Amino acid sequence: MILAFFEKHLIWTNGKKFLYYYDEITWIVAALVLAWIVWYFVSRYLRAKSLRRAPRSNNVSALRKIVKIKNELTARWLCKGASKKIHAIGIGKLPNGEYCIQIFINDANEPPFNANPTEQIPNVYKNIPLIIVAMPNASFLSAENHFANFSTDAYRKLIRGHQETIIGGISGANANLDNNSGTIGYFCRKKSFITRRSEIYLLSNSHVFADLRRMNIEAHDFILQPSPGEGTNSRPIAELTQLSPLKFDNDVTDANFIDVAIAKLFHGQSHKFLLPFIGEIKRFVKKEDAEIGEKAQKFGRTTGYTSGNLFSVALDIWIKYDRTGKVAFFADQFLVETDKTNYEKFVDKGDSGSLLVDEENNAVGLIFAGANGKIDLKDSEQNAQIVVNNYGVANPISEVMNKMKIELVFD
């Protein structure tokens, strides 16, 4: 029986010469191909595992149960027309470490629920504590002629001026965004069977690297450094190659998950894989491994280096785009609260595209929205337990990498 798999077959003859094909060749080639396929996927898996921050103390199964319950509230309370006051719902932790669901309200003089003005937000839902958090509404963070004050001129020049060597955290945006500015977050490569290490891409948001006001958004737009809105000598350094389309005036059943674009850095353009005051990125954090309360830091075009704490995960939130006045619903995001003891703000207009990093220089997310305000808690019907006035919103970096099929540069 075994010999049947190792026969020889006549494939050509002229009567004097004979050409045979041997089954051994097929099996050897098949074995080599199979071995290569196994090696390829195992090596990819091992590489991805080595570049992922090791899981910590999160109770993933418990978190998944809370997420399902939170999604029920999102479907009821965040859908269009449900509430003018509730604008986000996420998952946080109580001081005792217990998970809770956070209900984010603005200071609008409105009842929580449009359908029943006398109804109040309950304290518990399906045995899960509900915590009311007063927080101003979020918006995208591309800036129009926005200049925050820095302590030194050198600091301002580092971020917003012409840089011969491109690094993460500096000013850069689409050439069509007149008078606007954004942040070049970091560097990445496209995932492929054959890694092209010489091809480097810049990572930022779609609303920074593309002009969302245009009816048809196309690749091949130039990315300028510094941004067109800086008022200094800008020049093209990269070409837009891929972006995540954004859905505006959508609903909870048709959510956005990422706001991401990449641009191919021009060959020969000098660059270094680092963020000012942070350094090189070492690994990335999977969405489910991010810990509520852990420290997060970033470097962006407007506020430079700031830090905060991961306040909420699995955040569902409405975001306003000031340039068009439209709103977009995003699901499954991170919310970072400012470290108020050291910084007045965590983000501001122009910081869109900043890379969110943990204390060990592992990438956590990509910042695209946030707010700064002084919300007034004069809510006669129901007061909030917590106030968050200054915060940033970020796409989980593992979702960015998976959906865009990219890998951060970890050289």
Secondary structure, DSSP 4 states (H G I P E B T S, - for coil): -GGGGG-EEEEEE-SS-EEEEEHHHHHHHHHHHHHHHHHHHHHHHHHHHHHBPPP-S--HHHHHHHHHHHHHHHHHHTSTTS-SSEEEEEEEE-TTS-EEEEEEE---SS-S-SS-TT----SEETTEEEEEEE-PPEEE--EES-----S-HHHHHHHHS--SSB-TTSB-EETT-TTEE-B--EEEEE--SS--TT--EEEE-HHHHS-TTSSS--S--EEEES-GGG-S--EEEEEEEEE-----S--GGG-B----EEEEEPTT--B-S-BTTTB---EE--GGG--TT-EEEEEETTTEEEEEEEEEEEEEEEEEETTTTEEEEEEEEEEEEE-TTT-S-S--TT-TTPEEE-TTSEEEEEEEEEEE-------SS---SEE--EEEEEEEHHHHHHHHTEEE---
